[in-house]
Each structure stands twice: as C-alpha cells, then as structure tokens.
Amino acid sequence: MCLNTLRRPSKYRDMPRGSIVRLIKWTIPRRFYETLALLRRRSLVPEFTVEGKFISSDLGAKLEHTSVTSAQVELLLEAVRESNELGGPIIEIGSFRGVTTRSLALVAGLHREVVAVDPYLGEGGHEKDFCLFRQHTSNLRNVRHIRAASDQAFRIWNGAPISLVFIDAMHEYLHALYDFEAWGSLVQPGGFVAFHDVDLFSGVNFLCQHILASRPEWRPWAYAPNIAIFERRVVS
C-alpha cells in the first residue's frame, strides 16, 4: 500500500464529531471494518503452526503494570536477539507503563535505541501511566520517548530503517493497519513486526489474517496466545 494514500487516523478522527468529512472518511469506514473484523475473527494458530519458528500454547504469568504476559515478553525478546545484527532502532507503538519498554531496552543493549511512541492523552489514568513509564525507563540511556500519536510520530521520523516494531496501541483495524503499513515499511529484511492482543481484539486479528493471506514478504515467525510476530523475508 502506498503511504501517500494510507488513511492517517488522527487526520480525520480528531475532526469535530459533527463534521461530514469525519463521518465519511473516518466514522463509516471504521464501523464497517470493525464489523467485518468481528464477523471474520478466527484462530491464527494453523498458519503459524505450519511456518512459524516459535509456537507456544503457554499464556504465561501475569506481570505487574502491563497486560503483556511473561510468555509474550519472552517471544518479543527472542525477536530482539534475532535482529541484533541489523542494529536498527526498536519502535514500540503504545508503551503504557513502560514495562515492555524496559524489557526491550535491557536486552537490546546500548547500541540499539528503543523508541517508545505514546501520546498519553485522554481522561482517566493517563498521567499516572506516564509517571510509571518514566519510573520504569528513566535510568535507561537507550530509551527515547516520543509523546505523540503513532501517525504524528511517523510524520516526524527521519526515515531511518528499523529492526523491530511492537504494535500495542489502538486495537481497531484502521489504527493497526496504519501502524503496520507505516512503521512496517521501515523494517529491514530479517527484522520483525509484532502484534499484541491478536486473540482479544478482532481488528488486530483481522489485520494478521490480511498479512498472512496477501503479504508474502512477511512470514509468520512466532505465536503465543495473544501475540503474533512476523519476520520480513530476506530476498536473496
């Protein structure tokens, strides 16, 4: 998909709710794809079992301050290790309280930067989440935080290639699609894109189905309950 024609979520989402442009460009497509995703939701296990390198049925232990489990973190860290020779930055879309950010940074080492993208906007506990994020990451020299939405952060990115992107932000199809198409376009051959909540949210699940069916440059690499990781194929 051409990035110039890719629907940028915040461009229309942040328009006034009564806007006819917002209705046509965002509200109607969003509802259409969420309904379609819900109807077509299915298990990703068969495809990953055939081609995947790491397959697990273990959900893992619950960790404090995150919805990512121990088994899911371990798969992520395996991808960090596998992509170490690429040397490019690691991008985390949706950092929440910084637990996975910290884990990624500790394994990546000082020669690889971990860029955490999260705007911490809205009502509720977002400022508390941001404070905990800083507590978990403030002593890590290889962590950089971009306090912006994913599409806004991508617009200011310098175009540098990356080694891994972990997508765990807005879980609706159009948001996840943007994150994949935009940030995934920067992933080097041999690098990875990881999705959280693939079994919990139909939008993310539907996107993974789309990748499996029509994006041969990405191969299913690892799966555990609620996380799926794709590797960009190395073209010889």
LOTORPA-932468 format. One record per residue (C-alpha): residue number from 1; residue in one letter; chain; x, y, z. Coordinates in Angstrom, 3 decimals, m for minus. Layout:
% residues N
(NUM, A, A, (X, Y, Z)),
...
***
This chain:
% residues 236
(1, M, A, (0.000, 0.000, 0.000)),
(2, C, A, (1.276, 3.477, m0.908)),
(3, L, A, (1.939, 5.504, 2.222)),
(4, N, A, (0.708, 8.637, 0.464)),
(5, T, A, (m2.782, 7.146, 0.162)),
(6, L, A, (m2.843, 5.424, 3.553)),
(7, R, A, (m5.602, 6.713, 5.818)),
(8, R, A, (m3.881, 8.644, 8.627)),
(9, P, A, (m6.081, 8.092, 11.720)),
(10, S, A, (m5.666, 11.398, 13.552)),
(11, K, A, (m6.281, 13.477, 10.399)),
(12, Y, A, (m9.980, 12.576, 10.402)),
(13, R, A, (m10.502, 11.144, 13.883)),
(14, D, A, (m9.666, 14.444, 15.555)),
(15, M, A, (m12.094, 16.489, 13.463)),
(16, P, A, (m15.268, 17.804, 15.193)),
(17, R, A, (m17.765, 14.996, 15.721)),
(18, G, A, (m20.409, 16.768, 13.640)),
(19, S, A, (m18.112, 17.065, 10.627)),
(20, I, A, (m19.444, 15.444, 7.460)),
(21, V, A, (m15.860, 14.804, 6.332)),
(22, R, A, (m15.166, 12.947, 9.578)),
(23, L, A, (m18.326, 10.892, 9.086)),
(24, I, A, (m17.415, 9.863, 5.530)),
(25, K, A, (m13.659, 9.491, 5.905)),
(26, W, A, (m13.487, 8.013, 9.403)),
(27, T, A, (m16.688, 7.025, 11.209)),
(28, I, A, (m18.313, 4.962, 8.443)),
(29, P, A, (m15.114, 3.131, 7.331)),
(30, R, A, (m14.171, 2.497, 10.957)),
(31, R, A, (m17.530, 0.916, 11.757)),
(32, F, A, (m17.503, m1.095, 8.527)),
(33, Y, A, (m14.096, m2.641, 9.175)),
(34, E, A, (m14.785, m3.334, 12.836)),
(35, T, A, (m17.996, m5.171, 11.918)),
(36, L, A, (m16.216, m7.109, 9.172)),
(37, A, A, (m13.347, m7.977, 11.514)),
(38, L, A, (m15.762, m9.233, 14.145)),
(39, L, A, (m17.520, m11.477, 11.633)),
(40, R, A, (m14.255, m12.933, 10.283)),
(41, R, A, (m12.384, m13.392, 13.516)),
(42, R, A, (m10.590, m16.747, 13.723)),
(43, S, A, (m7.595, m18.510, 15.191)),
(44, L, A, (m4.160, m17.726, 13.770)),
(45, V, A, (m2.668, m20.939, 15.122)),
(46, P, A, (m2.930, m23.099, 11.943)),
(47, E, A, (m0.842, m20.760, 9.748)),
(48, F, A, (1.759, m20.148, 12.428)),
(49, T, A, (1.992, m23.865, 13.191)),
(50, V, A, (2.898, m24.590, 9.555)),
(51, E, A, (5.543, m21.878, 9.067)),
(52, G, A, (6.365, m20.407, 12.454)),
(53, K, A, (9.708, m20.884, 14.175)),
(54, F, A, (8.447, m20.417, 17.736)),
(55, I, A, (4.977, m21.688, 18.626)),
(56, S, A, (3.653, m21.862, 22.163)),
(57, S, A, (0.327, m22.570, 23.828)),
(58, D, A, (1.574, m21.069, 27.085)),
(59, L, A, (m0.164, m17.822, 28.037)),
(60, G, A, (2.486, m17.111, 30.653)),
(61, A, A, (2.288, m15.404, 34.023)),
(62, K, A, (0.607, m12.060, 34.558)),
(63, L, A, (3.053, m9.187, 35.091)),
(64, E, A, (2.513, m6.046, 37.141)),
(65, H, A, (1.680, m2.778, 35.338)),
(66, T, A, (1.118, m4.402, 31.931)),
(67, S, A, (m1.298, m6.665, 30.070)),
(68, V, A, (1.638, m8.394, 28.355)),
(69, T, A, (2.433, m11.740, 29.980)),
(70, S, A, (5.787, m13.352, 30.697)),
(71, A, A, (5.467, m15.749, 27.731)),
(72, Q, A, (4.641, m12.882, 25.377)),
(73, V, A, (7.589, m10.830, 26.616)),
(74, E, A, (9.917, m13.772, 26.067)),
(75, L, A, (8.828, m14.066, 22.418)),
(76, L, A, (9.422, m10.341, 21.955)),
(77, L, A, (12.875, m10.599, 23.461)),
(78, E, A, (13.701, m13.534, 21.197)),
(79, A, A, (12.899, m11.277, 18.245)),
(80, V, A, (15.186, m8.604, 19.716)),
(81, R, A, (18.018, m11.129, 19.937)),
(82, E, A, (17.387, m12.484, 16.427)),
(83, S, A, (17.516, m8.980, 14.922)),
(84, N, A, (20.566, m7.851, 16.880)),
(85, E, A, (22.888, m7.895, 13.870)),
(86, L, A, (20.626, m5.457, 11.999)),
(87, G, A, (21.390, m2.843, 14.618)),
(88, G, A, (18.463, m0.530, 13.799)),
(89, P, A, (16.149, 1.074, 16.366)),
(90, I, A, (13.275, m0.782, 18.011)),
(91, I, A, (9.919, 1.015, 17.861)),
(92, E, A, (7.191, 0.414, 20.434)),
(93, I, A, (3.769, 1.765, 19.482)),
(94, G, A, (1.830, 2.057, 22.741)),
(95, S, A, (4.125, 1.995, 25.754)),
(96, F, A, (1.579, 2.185, 28.605)),
(97, R, A, (3.579, 1.974, 31.839)),
(98, G, A, (6.949, 1.142, 30.329)),
(99, V, A, (7.257, m2.482, 31.427)),
(100, T, A, (7.824, m3.880, 27.944)),
(101, T, A, (9.846, m0.789, 27.029)),
(102, R, A, (12.255, m1.578, 29.829)),
(103, S, A, (12.499, m5.256, 28.885)),
(104, L, A, (13.203, m4.402, 25.251)),
(105, A, A, (15.852, m1.845, 26.192)),
(106, L, A, (17.692, m4.108, 28.617)),
(107, V, A, (18.042, m6.881, 26.044)),
(108, A, A, (18.758, m4.531, 23.132)),
(109, G, A, (21.813, m3.034, 24.793)),
(110, L, A, (23.231, 0.450, 24.438)),
(111, H, A, (23.975, 0.114, 20.715)),
(112, R, A, (20.246, m0.111, 19.880)),
(113, E, A, (17.768, 2.629, 20.674)),
(114, V, A, (14.241, 1.808, 21.834)),
(115, V, A, (11.791, 4.496, 20.721)),
(116, A, A, (8.572, 4.481, 22.740)),
(117, V, A, (5.630, 6.150, 20.975)),
(118, D, A, (2.686, 7.043, 23.193)),
(119, P, A, (0.775, 10.353, 23.499)),
(120, Y, A, (m0.647, 9.674, 26.980)),
(121, L, A, (m3.804, 11.589, 26.138)),
(122, G, A, (m7.383, 11.421, 27.366)),
(123, E, A, (m9.214, 11.129, 30.618)),
(124, G, A, (m8.625, 8.674, 33.413)),
(125, G, A, (m5.225, 7.383, 34.453)),
(126, H, A, (m3.036, 8.538, 31.578)),
(127, E, A, (m0.864, 10.835, 33.696)),
(128, K, A, (m0.419, 8.047, 36.235)),
(129, D, A, (0.565, 5.719, 33.390)),
(130, F, A, (3.070, 8.303, 32.144)),
(131, C, A, (4.597, 8.676, 35.613)),
(132, L, A, (5.023, 4.906, 35.867)),
(133, F, A, (6.505, 4.834, 32.371)),
(134, R, A, (9.140, 7.333, 33.450)),
(135, Q, A, (9.840, 5.383, 36.636)),
(136, H, A, (10.465, 2.221, 34.628)),
(137, T, A, (12.621, 3.849, 31.934)),
(138, S, A, (14.287, 6.984, 33.346)),
(139, N, A, (17.588, 5.228, 34.085)),
(140, L, A, (17.864, 3.639, 30.633)),
(141, R, A, (20.097, 5.590, 28.275)),
(142, N, A, (18.885, 3.808, 25.151)),
(143, V, A, (15.185, 4.720, 25.572)),
(144, R, A, (13.665, 7.732, 23.816)),
(145, H, A, (10.028, 8.706, 24.226)),
(146, I, A, (8.003, 10.440, 21.515)),
(147, R, A, (4.879, 11.820, 23.171)),
(148, A, A, (2.637, 11.747, 20.112)),
(149, A, A, (0.164, 9.514, 18.332)),
(150, S, A, (1.642, 6.905, 16.013)),
(151, D, A, (0.834, 8.728, 12.766)),
(152, Q, A, (2.134, 12.026, 14.136)),
(153, A, A, (5.369, 10.368, 15.268)),
(154, F, A, (5.800, 8.727, 11.872)),
(155, R, A, (5.494, 12.087, 10.108)),
(156, I, A, (8.467, 13.439, 12.062)),
(157, W, A, (10.540, 10.253, 11.842)),
(158, N, A, (13.751, 10.692, 9.870)),
(159, G, A, (13.104, 7.683, 7.659)),
(160, A, A, (15.844, 5.584, 9.251)),
(161, P, A, (15.347, 1.812, 8.888)),
(162, I, A, (14.341, m0.125, 11.986)),
(163, S, A, (14.846, m3.677, 13.194)),
(164, L, A, (11.595, m4.337, 15.066)),
(165, V, A, (8.255, m2.673, 15.709)),
(166, F, A, (5.931, m3.791, 18.505)),
(167, I, A, (2.352, m2.641, 17.876)),
(168, D, A, (0.216, m2.450, 21.013)),
(169, A, A, (m1.736, 0.806, 20.853)),
(170, M, A, (m5.175, 1.411, 19.337)),
(171, H, A, (m6.518, m2.033, 18.505)),
(172, E, A, (m9.114, m1.183, 15.874)),
(173, Y, A, (m8.372, m2.364, 12.338)),
(174, L, A, (m7.710, 1.030, 10.729)),
(175, H, A, (m5.352, 2.099, 13.515)),
(176, A, A, (m3.437, m1.183, 13.459)),
(177, L, A, (m3.342, m1.128, 9.650)),
(178, Y, A, (m1.726, 2.305, 9.676)),
(179, D, A, (0.832, 1.252, 12.278)),
(180, F, A, (1.726, m1.826, 10.244)),
(181, E, A, (1.903, m0.158, 6.831)),
(182, A, A, (3.769, 2.927, 8.034)),
(183, W, A, (6.239, 1.579, 10.573)),
(184, G, A, (6.425, m1.843, 8.940)),
(185, S, A, (7.663, m0.186, 5.742)),
(186, L, A, (10.832, 0.767, 7.647)),
(187, V, A, (11.615, m2.734, 8.913)),
(188, Q, A, (14.750, m4.184, 7.344)),
(189, P, A, (14.796, m7.684, 5.813)),
(190, G, A, (15.318, m10.070, 8.705)),
(191, G, A, (13.530, m7.667, 11.057)),
(192, F, A, (10.182, m8.107, 12.765)),
(193, V, A, (6.729, m6.668, 13.340)),
(194, A, A, (4.947, m7.893, 16.474)),
(195, F, A, (1.266, m7.504, 17.335)),
(196, H, A, (m0.223, m7.772, 20.806)),
(197, D, A, (m3.871, m8.670, 21.519)),
(198, V, A, (m4.278, m10.717, 18.332)),
(199, D, A, (m6.788, m13.032, 20.001)),
(200, L, A, (m8.542, m10.415, 22.118)),
(201, F, A, (m9.303, m7.703, 19.551)),
(202, S, A, (m10.931, m8.587, 16.235)),
(203, G, A, (m9.348, m5.630, 14.408)),
(204, V, A, (m5.799, m6.815, 15.102)),
(205, N, A, (m6.793, m10.406, 14.376)),
(206, F, A, (m8.264, m9.394, 11.007)),
(207, L, A, (m5.112, m7.471, 10.106)),
(208, C, A, (m2.971, m10.530, 10.842)),
(209, Q, A, (m5.237, m12.578, 8.580)),
(210, H, A, (m4.717, m9.980, 5.838)),
(211, I, A, (m0.927, m10.195, 6.224)),
(212, L, A, (m0.998, m13.995, 6.122)),
(213, A, A, (m3.179, m14.037, 3.010)),
(214, S, A, (m1.745, m11.241, 0.901)),
(215, R, A, (1.643, m10.058, 2.137)),
(216, P, A, (4.179, m12.727, 1.144)),
(217, E, A, (7.113, m10.523, 2.139)),
(218, W, A, (6.128, m11.203, 5.761)),
(219, R, A, (6.341, m14.737, 7.096)),
(220, P, A, (4.714, m15.962, 10.324)),
(221, W, A, (7.603, m16.307, 12.748)),
(222, A, A, (6.280, m16.744, 16.289)),
(223, Y, A, (2.988, m17.119, 18.122)),
(224, A, A, (1.846, m17.467, 21.707)),
(225, P, A, (m1.666, m16.787, 22.992)),
(226, N, A, (m2.494, m13.136, 22.202)),
(227, I, A, (0.769, m12.255, 20.435)),
(228, A, A, (1.922, m12.824, 16.853)),
(229, I, A, (5.262, m11.908, 15.290)),
(230, F, A, (6.057, m11.687, 11.571)),
(231, E, A, (9.528, m11.595, 10.028)),
(232, R, A, (10.297, m9.621, 6.877)),
(233, R, A, (11.718, m12.159, 4.472)),
(234, V, A, (15.290, m11.772, 3.294)),
(235, V, A, (15.275, m11.685, m0.511)),
(236, S, A, (18.302, m13.495, m1.922)),
***
